[in-house]
Amino acid sequence: MRLFVIVISATLIQVTPVFAHPEFQRYSKGVSGRSVNCAMCHRHSDGPEGLKPGQIGSLNQDELNALGLARQALKPGAGVQSPILNEFGNSILNQLGKEKISELQQRPELLAGALSKTNDLDGDGIPDVEEFKDGTHPLNSLDGHPWKLFKNNLGKNWFDILMIILATGSGLYGLQNMLLWLSLKAGKEEGHRVR
């Protein structure tokens, strides 16, 4: 059994370039101008090949079986979870299916148009498809186009910001009045001493 796992792992490592999709990474990098690595879709930043955690060589038998099922998900909506893909990669696989992903390898610019415009896996308010085009990580809520993150965070936290401004303004107003009162009191006391 152990020999079987080793043989399967070695075979999968050899054919992995067929299953990796660096053209999508190159497209995102080219459009966004940002450094994009395989971790946008894969569990490991070096992609699916290798022996590191999240790569094919590190998978146990159950994970290899799950990988086989994920690679058979030719049509959309299969609901599979590949052990070498992260949530975004699995979302793409389940939205499009393996056949459509293979078709899009020739025209990676069409991937963004094929994905859902409403999915937001990290909850930062920026749809995952926009994060793909911006070259930001769709699973990291702190990574996003700065202006889009600012607008979304301002929209989410406007009440807190308003309260901070009001509290600061009230505090400064109170401090100014207290200093004015102290200067008036000091002026009156000095006036009494002069007489």
N, C-alpha and C positions, 0 to 999 in steps of 0.2 A: 504494500500500500504506500509506504514511504517513497519507494522508487517511482511509483506512479505519479505522486505529487511532484517529485523533482522533474520528471520527464515533462509533465504538463506545464510546469512553471517555466522550464527552459524553452519549450515550444512557444509559449505565450510571449516570452521576452523577445524571441526572435521575430514574431509577427506583429509586435506592438506598434511599429510605425504605421501599419495599416489602420489601426484603431485610434491613433493620436491624430489630432487635427490642428497642426501648427499654423495652417493658413488663417484660421479664425483669430489666433493670437497676433499674427502679422498684420491682419487687417485692423484690428483694434488699436494696435500700436501705431500703425500708419495714420489712421484717422485722428487719433487723440494726441499723438506726439508724446505720449507717456510710455514709460517702461512697463510692459505687461508681461507677466510670466504665466506659466501653465496653471498656477494656483487659482486663476480666475474660475476654471471649471474643474480642475483636478484636486485631489486631496493633498498632493505633494507639488511643490513649486517646480520640480524638475520633470513633471509629467508622469505618465504611467509606467515608464520603463525603469527598472532597477529593483534594488532590494530594500530600500528605505521604507518606513511606514507609509502606507497609502499607495505603494507601488506594487506591481504585479508579483514581483519576487518575494514579497513579504506576506502574501495572502495565505491563509490556512485553507483547508479543504472546503469548508462552508462558504468562505468568501470567494473561492474559485468557482463554486457552483453558482453563487449569486452573480458573479461576473459573466458566466456563461449565459445565464438567463437575461441579463441586461443586454448582452450582445445579440440576443435573439429578438429583442424588442424592435422589430422593423417598423411597426405602425405606431402612431401617437396613442397616448392614453394607456400604455401597458402597466403603469404604476410600479415599475421596477426601481430598485435602488442599487446602483453599481458601487462596489466597494472602492473603486479607484476614482470616482467622481465625487465632488462636494455637492451641496444642495443645489447650487446653480447649474452645475453640469447635469445632475439628475433631472432638474426642472426642464432643461433643454431637451434631454432625451425623452422625457415623458410628454412634452408638448409637441415634438416633431417626429419622433421615431428615427430609427437608424437609417432607413432608406432616404428620408428627406435630408438628414444631416449629410449623408454621403453625396447627395445631389448638390447641396449648398457648398461643398468643398471647392467646386469649380468657380462659384461666385459667392465668396464669403460676405460680400456687402449686402446680400439679400437675407442673411441670418437675422439681422435686427428687425426687418420687416415681417419675418415669419413668427417672431416671438410675441408673447402677450405684452400689451402695452401697460398693463395694470399690475403685473407681478412686482412685488417689492420685498424680497426675502429678508433684508436687513432692517426694514422698517424706518429708513431714513427719509422717506418721502420722495425719493428719486426712483422711478421705475428701473428694474434691472436692465431692460433693453437700452435705456439711456446710459446707464453705468457701463454697459458693454461698449457703447460708442465713445464714451468719455474716457475709457481706459482705467476706470476706477473699479475697486473690488465690490461686487454686488452682495457680498456677505459681511462687509465691514461698514457699520453705520457711521463711522468716523472718516471713511474714505469716500470722497465724492467731489464733484465739481464745487469749488468754494462758494460761488454765488448761489447755486441751487441749494446747497446745504444751509447757507445763511438765510435765504428766503423761507425754507421749510422750518428751520428752527425758530425763526422770528414768528412765523405763523403759529407754531406749537406753544411758544412760551411768551406770547405778547402780554398776557396778564401779569406774569411774574416780573417782566421788564418794566411794565407800567407801575407796579407797586414799588419796585426798587427806586424808580425815578421819583415817585411821590414821597417815599420815605426819606430819600436823600434831600429833596427840595425842602420838605418840612423840617428836617434836622438843621439844614443850613439857615433857614428862615428863623428858627428858634434860637440858634447860636448868635445870629446877627442881632436879634432883639435883646438877648441877654447881654451881649457886649455893649450895646447902646445903653441899656439900663445901667450897667456898671459905670460907663463913662459919665452919664448924667448924675448918678449918685456921687461919684468921685468929684465932679464939678461942683455940686451943691455943698459937699463937705468942705471943699477947699474954699468956697465962697464964705461959709460960716467962720472959718478960721481967720480969713483976711480981715473981717470986720472987727 
